[in-house]
Amino acid sequence: MPTRTVAVGSASGLHARPAKIFVEAAAKAPVKVTIRVGEKKAVPAKSMLSVLALGAKQGTEVILEADGDGADEALDGLAALLAKDLDADDA
């Protein structure tokens, strides 16, 4: 199963606006994507409440996982999104 490990780039972490942007992108992915912090249980990346519950702050490493056709491309895009500061005006 393809995975990507990425540090959260947003100043406020994976909260509010950055989480909304990420969840919307994950929901559009052609495959089911999960996200987790460390060895904690993976949660659906398209679930706003689950993503917020991770409590990922700026610099926290998260692991994205997906399986199926298009998984690598979906993970690459989502990882690049998480690495950016989604709180910035030009995000």
N, CA, C and O atoms as a MOPAC input file, in Angstrom:
PM7 MOZYME 1SCF
protein

 N      0.84900 1    -1.17700 1     0.00000 1
 C      0.00000 1     0.00000 1     0.00000 1
 C      0.89600 1     1.24200 1     0.00000 1
 O      1.74200 1     1.39600 1     0.88100 1
 N      0.71500 1     2.11800 1    -0.97500 1
 C      1.52600 1     3.34100 1    -1.02800 1
 C      1.28800 1     4.23300 1     0.19500 1
 O      0.16000 1     4.37500 1     0.66600 1
 N      2.36000 1     4.82300 1     0.69100 1
 C      2.26000 1     5.76300 1     1.81500 1
 C      3.13300 1     6.97700 1     1.53300 1
 O      4.05900 1     6.92500 1     0.72400 1
 N      2.81800 1     8.06200 1     2.21500 1
 C      3.64000 1     9.27100 1     2.18500 1
 C      3.70700 1     9.80200 1     3.61100 1
 O      2.69400 1     9.85400 1     4.30800 1
 N      4.89200 1    10.19300 1     4.04000 1
 C      5.06300 1    10.83700 1     5.33600 1
 C      5.40500 1    12.29200 1     5.05400 1
 O      6.31300 1    12.58800 1     4.27700 1
 N      4.67700 1    13.19300 1     5.68800 1
 C      4.86600 1    14.62500 1     5.41700 1
 C      4.66900 1    15.41400 1     6.70900 1
 O      3.83000 1    15.06900 1     7.54100 1
 N      5.44900 1    16.46800 1     6.86200 1
 C      5.29900 1    17.36100 1     8.01100 1
 C      4.26800 1    18.43400 1     7.66000 1
 O      4.30900 1    19.02100 1     6.57800 1
 N      3.35700 1    18.67700 1     8.57800 1
 C      2.31500 1    19.68400 1     8.37600 1
 C      2.97200 1    21.06100 1     8.29400 1
 O      3.72100 1    21.45200 1     9.19000 1
 N      2.69100 1    21.79000 1     7.22100 1
 C      3.34200 1    23.07400 1     6.98700 1
 C      2.56600 1    24.28600 1     7.47700 1
 O      3.14700 1    25.35800 1     7.64500 1
 N      1.28100 1    24.14300 1     7.70700 1
 C      0.46200 1    25.29600 1     8.09200 1
 C      0.78500 1    25.78400 1     9.49800 1
 O      0.99100 1    24.98900 1    10.41500 1
 N      0.82500 1    27.09200 1     9.65100 1
 C      1.17100 1    27.70100 1    10.93200 1
 C      0.22400 1    27.27600 1    12.05100 1
 O      0.65300 1    27.11500 1    13.19400 1
 N     -1.05900 1    27.09400 1    11.73400 1
 C     -2.02000 1    26.68400 1    12.75300 1
 C     -2.16200 1    25.16600 1    12.83100 1
 O     -3.02300 1    24.65700 1    13.54700 1
 N     -1.32300 1    24.44800 1    12.09900 1
 C     -1.42600 1    22.99800 1    12.07100 1
 C     -2.58300 1    22.56700 1    11.19700 1
 O     -3.05000 1    23.32100 1    10.34300 1
 N     -3.03700 1    21.35400 1    11.41700 1
 C     -4.14200 1    20.81800 1    10.62500 1
 C     -5.43800 1    21.14000 1    11.35600 1
 O     -6.08900 1    20.26300 1    11.92400 1
 N     -5.79700 1    22.42500 1    11.32600 1
 C     -6.95800 1    22.92400 1    12.05600 1
 C     -7.67200 1    23.96100 1    11.19300 1
 O     -7.04700 1    24.65200 1    10.38900 1
 N     -8.96200 1    24.05800 1    11.36600 1
 C     -9.80000 1    25.06000 1    10.69300 1
 C     -9.58800 1    25.09200 1     9.17900 1
 O     -9.85400 1    24.10100 1     8.49800 1
 N     -9.11700 1    26.20800 1     8.65200 1
 C     -8.99300 1    26.37800 1     7.19800 1
 C     -8.09000 1    25.33400 1     6.54100 1
 O     -8.48200 1    24.75500 1     5.52800 1
 N     -6.88900 1    25.07200 1     7.08100 1
 C     -6.03600 1    24.05600 1     6.45200 1
 C     -6.70000 1    22.67600 1     6.42200 1
 O     -6.59100 1    21.95800 1     5.42800 1
 N     -7.37500 1    22.31000 1     7.49000 1
 C     -8.05000 1    21.01000 1     7.53200 1
 C     -9.16200 1    20.95500 1     6.49000 1
 O     -9.33500 1    19.93600 1     5.82100 1
 N     -9.90500 1    22.03200 1     6.35100 1
 C    -11.00300 1    22.08600 1     5.37200 1
 C    -10.46300 1    21.90300 1     3.95200 1
 O    -11.02800 1    21.14700 1     3.16200 1
 N     -9.38000 1    22.58900 1     3.63500 1
 C     -8.77400 1    22.48600 1     2.30200 1
 C     -8.29300 1    21.05400 1     2.05100 1
 O     -8.51600 1    20.49700 1     0.97600 1
 N     -7.63400 1    20.46600 1     3.04600 1
 C     -7.12800 1    19.10500 1     2.90800 1
 C     -8.26400 1    18.10000 1     2.76000 1
 O     -8.21800 1    17.24500 1     1.87500 1
 N     -9.27400 1    18.18900 1     3.60400 1
 C    -10.40200 1    17.24800 1     3.57100 1
 C    -11.13300 1    17.32200 1     2.23100 1
 O    -11.50800 1    16.29200 1     1.67200 1
 N    -11.33600 1    18.53100 1     1.71500 1
 C    -12.00000 1    18.67400 1     0.41200 1
 C    -11.18400 1    18.03100 1    -0.70300 1
 O    -11.74000 1    17.39500 1    -1.59800 1
 N     -9.86800 1    18.19600 1    -0.64700 1
 C     -8.99900 1    17.58000 1    -1.66000 1
 C     -9.01900 1    16.05400 1    -1.53300 1
 O     -9.05200 1    15.34600 1    -2.54000 1
 N     -9.00100 1    15.55300 1    -0.30600 1
 C     -9.02300 1    14.11000 1    -0.08300 1
 C    -10.33300 1    13.49500 1    -0.56600 1
 O    -10.34600 1    12.38400 1    -1.09500 1
 N    -11.43400 1    14.22400 1    -0.38400 1
 C    -12.74100 1    13.73000 1    -0.81500 1
 C    -12.82000 1    13.60300 1    -2.33700 1
 O    -13.59100 1    12.79300 1    -2.85200 1
 N    -12.02800 1    14.39800 1    -3.05600 1
 C    -12.02500 1    14.35800 1    -4.52500 1
 C    -11.08400 1    13.29400 1    -5.08100 1
 O    -11.10500 1    13.00800 1    -6.27800 1
 N    -10.25800 1    12.71000 1    -4.21500 1
 C     -9.29600 1    11.70400 1    -4.67000 1
 C    -10.04200 1    10.48300 1    -5.21000 1
 O    -11.10900 1    10.13200 1    -4.70600 1
 N     -9.47900 1     9.83700 1    -6.23400 1
 C    -10.14600 1     8.67900 1    -6.83300 1
 C    -10.04300 1     7.40600 1    -5.98900 1
 O    -10.60900 1     6.37300 1    -6.34500 1
 N     -9.31900 1     7.48500 1    -4.87300 1
 C     -9.13500 1     6.33800 1    -3.99200 1
 C     -9.41100 1     6.75300 1    -2.54500 1
 O     -9.39400 1     7.93900 1    -2.21400 1
 N     -9.66300 1     5.77200 1    -1.69900 1
 C     -9.86600 1     6.04400 1    -0.27800 1
 C     -8.50400 1     6.34900 1     0.35000 1
 O     -7.56600 1     5.56200 1     0.22400 1
 N     -8.40300 1     7.49200 1     1.02500 1
 C     -7.15500 1     7.91300 1     1.64700 1
 C     -7.35100 1     7.96300 1     3.15700 1
 O     -8.37300 1     8.44200 1     3.64600 1
 N     -6.35900 1     7.46200 1     3.89000 1
 C     -6.38800 1     7.57900 1     5.34700 1
 C     -5.19500 1     8.41600 1     5.78900 1
 O     -4.21300 1     8.56700 1     5.06200 1
 N     -5.30400 1     8.95400 1     6.99800 1
 C     -4.24500 1     9.77900 1     7.57500 1
 C     -4.08600 1     9.37900 1     9.03700 1
 O     -5.06400 1     9.08500 1     9.72500 1
 N     -2.83700 1     9.37200 1     9.50100 1
 C     -2.59200 1     9.06000 1    10.91000 1
 C     -1.35300 1     9.79400 1    11.39300 1
 O     -0.53000 1    10.26400 1    10.60700 1
 N     -1.24900 1     9.87500 1    12.71100 1
 C     -0.07900 1    10.45700 1    13.35900 1
 C      0.60800 1     9.33300 1    14.11500 1
 O     -0.00300 1     8.69900 1    14.97600 1
 N      1.86900 1     9.08200 1    13.80200 1
 C      2.62300 1     8.03300 1    14.48400 1
 C      1.96500 1     6.67400 1    14.34700 1
 O      1.55200 1     6.27800 1    13.25700 1
 N      1.87000 1     5.96600 1    15.45800 1
 C      1.28800 1     4.61900 1    15.43800 1
 C     -0.19900 1     4.62600 1    15.78900 1
 O     -0.79900 1     3.56800 1    15.98100 1
 N     -0.78900 1     5.81200 1    15.87200 1
 C     -2.21700 1     5.89500 1    16.17000 1
 C     -3.02400 1     5.31400 1    15.01900 1
 O     -2.50800 1     5.12500 1    13.91700 1
 N     -4.29700 1     5.03100 1    15.28500 1
 C     -5.18600 1     4.46400 1    14.27800 1
 C     -5.38400 1     5.44800 1    13.12400 1
 O     -5.56800 1     6.64700 1    13.33500 1
 N     -5.34200 1     4.92200 1    11.91900 1
 C     -5.58300 1     5.74700 1    10.72300 1
 C     -7.05700 1     6.12000 1    10.65400 1
 O     -7.92600 1     5.31900 1    10.99800 1
 N     -7.33100 1     7.34300 1    10.20600 1
 C     -8.70300 1     7.83000 1    10.06900 1
 C     -8.93900 1     8.25000 1     8.62100 1
 O     -7.98600 1     8.54900 1     7.90100 1
 N    -10.20700 1     8.27400 1     8.18600 1
 C    -10.49700 1     8.70000 1     6.80900 1
 C    -10.07900 1    10.15500 1     6.58900 1
 O    -10.43000 1    11.03400 1     7.37600 1
 N     -9.34100 1    10.39500 1     5.53600 1
 C     -8.86200 1    11.74700 1     5.23700 1
 C     -9.99700 1    12.66600 1     4.79000 1
 O     -9.84400 1    13.88700 1     4.80900 1
 N    -11.12800 1    12.09700 1     4.39000 1
 C    -12.24400 1    12.93900 1     3.94600 1
 C    -13.20500 1    13.28500 1     5.08700 1
 O    -14.25000 1    13.89100 1     4.85000 1
 N    -12.86000 1    12.90500 1     6.32400 1
 C    -13.69200 1    13.20200 1     7.48500 1
 C    -13.12000 1    14.38600 1     8.26100 1
 O    -12.07100 1    14.27400 1     8.89500 1
 N    -13.81500 1    15.51600 1     8.20500 1
 C    -13.34400 1    16.73100 1     8.87700 1
 C    -13.12900 1    16.48900 1    10.37600 1
 O    -12.08700 1    16.86100 1    10.91500 1
 N    -14.08400 1    15.88300 1    11.04000 1
 C    -13.95800 1    15.65800 1    12.48300 1
 C    -12.77700 1    14.75300 1    12.81000 1
 O    -12.05600 1    14.99700 1    13.77600 1
 N    -12.57700 1    13.71200 1    12.01300 1
 C    -11.46100 1    12.79500 1    12.25300 1
 C    -10.12200 1    13.48700 1    12.06500 1
 O     -9.19700 1    13.28600 1    12.85200 1
 N    -10.01800 1    14.30300 1    11.01800 1
 C     -8.76800 1    15.02100 1    10.74700 1
 C     -8.48200 1    16.03100 1    11.85900 1
 O     -7.34300 1    16.14500 1    12.31100 1
 N     -9.49300 1    16.75400 1    12.29700 1
 C     -9.31000 1    17.70800 1    13.39300 1
 C     -8.89400 1    16.99500 1    14.68000 1
 O     -8.08200 1    17.50900 1    15.44900 1
 N     -9.46000 1    15.80200 1    14.90600 1
 C     -9.17400 1    15.05200 1    16.12600 1
 C     -7.72100 1    14.56800 1    16.19700 1
 O     -7.24500 1    14.20800 1    17.27300 1
 N     -7.02100 1    14.55500 1    15.07300 1
 C     -5.61400 1    14.15900 1    15.08600 1
 C     -4.77100 1    15.13000 1    15.90600 1
 O     -3.75100 1    14.74400 1    16.47900 1
 N     -5.19500 1    16.38000 1    15.96200 1
 C     -4.44900 1    17.38000 1    16.72000 1
 C     -3.07100 1    17.67600 1    16.14500 1
 O     -2.15400 1    18.02700 1    16.88800 1
 N     -2.91500 1    17.53800 1    14.83700 1
 C     -1.61100 1    17.74000 1    14.19200 1
 C     -1.25800 1    19.22700 1    14.15000 1
 O     -1.97500 1    20.03300 1    13.55600 1
 N     -0.15300 1    19.57000 1    14.78500 1
 C      0.33000 1    20.95400 1    14.80200 1
 C      1.37600 1    21.13800 1    13.70100 1
 O      1.79100 1    20.17300 1    13.06000 1
 N      1.79600 1    22.38700 1    13.49100 1
 C      2.82400 1    22.65400 1    12.48800 1
 C      4.06200 1    21.81900 1    12.80600 1
 O      4.53000 1    21.80600 1    13.94400 1
 N      4.58800 1    21.12700 1    11.80700 1
 C      5.77500 1    20.29800 1    11.98100 1
 C      5.48100 1    18.85200 1    12.34800 1
 O      6.37500 1    18.00900 1    12.27100 1
 N      4.25500 1    18.54400 1    12.74300 1
 C      3.87800 1    17.16800 1    13.06400 1
 C      3.94600 1    16.31600 1    11.80400 1
 O      3.43100 1    16.70800 1    10.75700 1
 N      4.57800 1    15.15800 1    11.90100 1
 C      4.62500 1    14.25300 1    10.75600 1
 C      3.36300 1    13.40200 1    10.73000 1
 O      3.00500 1    12.76600 1    11.72100 1
 N      2.70300 1    13.40300 1     9.59300 1
 C      1.51900 1    12.56600 1     9.39400 1
 C      1.81300 1    11.57000 1     8.28300 1
 O      2.63200 1    11.82100 1     7.39900 1
 N      1.12600 1    10.43200 1     8.34700 1
 C      1.30000 1     9.39700 1     7.34300 1
 C      0.00500 1     9.26500 1     6.55700 1
 O     -1.06200 1     9.03700 1     7.12900 1
 N      0.10800 1     9.40900 1     5.24800 1
 C     -1.02500 1     9.23900 1     4.35000 1
 C     -0.91700 1     7.86600 1     3.70500 1
 O      0.17400 1     7.44500 1     3.31800 1
 N     -2.04200 1     7.16300 1     3.58600 1
 C     -2.05400 1     5.84900 1     2.95300 1
 C     -3.24200 1     5.75400 1     2.00700 1
 O     -4.31400 1     6.29600 1     2.27800 1
 N     -3.03900 1     5.06400 1     0.90500 1
 C     -4.12300 1     4.83400 1    -0.06000 1
 C     -3.79800 1     3.57300 1    -0.83500 1
 O     -2.64900 1     3.13200 1    -0.87000 1
 N     -4.80600 1     3.00300 1    -1.45000 1
 C     -4.60300 1     1.80300 1    -2.24200 1
 C     -5.52300 1     1.85400 1    -3.45000 1
 O     -6.64800 1     2.34600 1    -3.36300 1
 N     -5.04500 1     1.35000 1    -4.56200 1
 C     -5.86100 1     1.30200 1    -5.76700 1
 C     -5.26500 1     2.13500 1    -6.89100 1
 O     -4.21100 1     2.75500 1    -6.74600 1
 N     -5.97700 1     2.12700 1    -8.02100 1
 C     -5.53300 1     2.88800 1    -9.18500 1
 C     -5.52600 1     4.38300 1    -8.87100 1
 O     -6.53600 1     4.93500 1    -8.43400 1
 N     -4.39900 1     5.02600 1    -9.09200 1
 C     -4.28000 1     6.45200 1    -8.84200 1
 C     -3.83800 1     6.79700 1    -7.43900 1
 O     -3.79300 1     7.97300 1    -7.07800 1
 N     -3.50700 1     5.78200 1    -6.62900 1
 C     -3.12300 1     6.04000 1    -5.23000 1
 C     -1.86200 1     6.89700 1    -5.13700 1
 O     -1.81600 1     7.85000 1    -4.35900 1
 N     -0.84200 1     6.56600 1    -5.92300 1
 C      0.41000 1     7.32600 1    -5.84600 1
 C      0.20500 1     8.79200 1    -6.20000 1
 O      0.71700 1     9.68200 1    -5.52100 1
 N     -0.54700 1     9.03700 1    -7.26900 1
 C     -0.79000 1    10.41900 1    -7.69200 1
 C     -1.60900 1    11.17600 1    -6.64400 1
 O     -1.33200 1    12.33800 1    -6.34800 1
 N     -2.61100 1    10.50900 1    -6.09000 1
 C     -3.44500 1    11.14800 1    -5.05900 1
 C     -2.60600 1    11.49700 1    -3.83500 1
 O     -2.72700 1    12.59100 1    -3.28300 1
 N     -1.75700 1    10.56300 1    -3.41200 1
 C     -0.92100 1    10.80800 1    -2.23300 1
 C      0.10100 1    11.90800 1    -2.49300 1
 O      0.37300 1    12.72500 1    -1.61300 1
 N      0.66500 1    11.93100 1    -3.69200 1
 C      1.63100 1    12.98800 1    -4.02600 1
 C      0.97700 1    14.36500 1    -3.91400 1
 O      1.55500 1    15.28700 1    -3.33900 1
 N     -0.22400 1    14.49700 1    -4.46100 1
 C     -0.92500 1    15.77500 1    -4.41600 1
 C     -1.30500 1    16.18500 1    -3.00300 1
 O     -1.14600 1    17.34600 1    -2.62700 1
 N     -1.81000 1    15.23000 1    -2.21300 1
 C     -2.21400 1    15.54200 1    -0.84800 1
 C     -1.00500 1    15.85100 1     0.03800 1
 O     -1.07400 1    16.72700 1     0.90000 1
 N      0.09100 1    15.13800 1    -0.17100 1
 C      1.30500 1    15.39600 1     0.60400 1
 C      1.85200 1    16.79100 1     0.30500 1
 O      2.27000 1    17.50900 1     1.21400 1
 N      1.84600 1    17.16800 1    -0.97300 1
 C      2.31000 1    18.50600 1    -1.35200 1
 C      1.42400 1    19.57800 1    -0.73700 1
 O      1.91100 1    20.62800 1    -0.31700 1
 N      0.13300 1    19.31400 1    -0.68300 1
 C     -0.81200 1    20.26300 1    -0.08900 1
 C     -0.53700 1    20.43300 1     1.39900 1
 O     -0.50400 1    21.55900 1     1.89500 1
 N     -0.34100 1    19.33200 1     2.11500 1
 C     -0.08800 1    19.39900 1     3.55200 1
 C      1.23200 1    20.09500 1     3.88100 1
 O      1.34800 1    20.73900 1     4.92400 1
 N      2.21600 1    19.97100 1     3.00900 1
 C      3.53000 1    20.57100 1     3.25800 1
 C      3.49300 1    22.09300 1     3.14400 1
 O      4.35500 1    22.77800 1     3.69400 1
 N      2.48300 1    22.63200 1     2.42100 1
 C      2.37200 1    24.08100 1     2.25300 1
 C      1.74800 1    24.72100 1     3.47800 1
 O      1.08200 1    24.05200 1     4.26800 1
 N      1.96500 1    26.02300 1     3.63400 1
 C      1.27000 1    26.78300 1     4.67900 1
 C     -0.09200 1    27.19000 1     4.14400 1
 O     -0.21400 1    28.20900 1     3.46400 1
 N     -1.11100 1    26.40700 1     4.44300 1
 C     -2.45300 1    26.66600 1     3.92300 1
 C     -3.12800 1    27.83300 1     4.62100 1
 O     -4.23800 1    28.21700 1     4.25300 1
 N     -2.47400 1    28.39800 1     5.61900 1
 C     -2.98600 1    29.61000 1     6.27400 1
 C     -2.57200 1    30.86300 1     5.51500 1
 O     -3.15600 1    31.93000 1     5.70400 1
 N     -1.56800 1    30.73300 1     4.65800 1
 C     -1.08600 1    31.89200 1     3.89100 1
 C     -2.15700 1    32.34400 1     2.90700 1
 O     -2.94600 1    31.53100 1     2.42500 1
 N     -2.18300 1    33.60400 1     2.61600 1
 C     -3.20300 1    34.17600 1     1.71900 1
 C     -3.14500 1    33.61400 1     0.31700 1
 O     -4.16800 1    33.55600 1    -0.36500 1
 N     -1.96400 1    33.19500 1    -0.13300 1
 C     -1.82800 1    32.71200 1    -1.49900 1
 C     -1.90900 1    31.19200 1    -1.61300 1
 O     -1.57100 1    30.63200 1    -2.65600 1
 N     -2.34600 1    30.52900 1    -0.56800 1
 C     -2.39400 1    29.04500 1    -0.55400 1
 C     -3.41800 1    28.50800 1    -1.52700 1
 O     -3.58500 1    27.29400 1    -1.64000 1

